Amino acid sequence: MNESTLVSQHLTSEGIVVWTRCSCGRLRMDLIPHAGSRRLTAGPCPHGTSQR
């Protein structure tokens, strides 16, 4: 099972930025917009699709 660890989350003018770290060590950034727009993801881990 691929487990992600929450590193930090920050409220911005566009939404919430969430940084997580995969068990393999890779960082992932997700922007969860306020207005219900599509989530933006950078650095997804190829070992799993765990979402917060």
Protein Blocks (a to p, Z undefined) as FASTA:
>chain_A
ZZdddfbdcddfkbccdddddfkopacdddddfklpacddehiafkbccdZZ
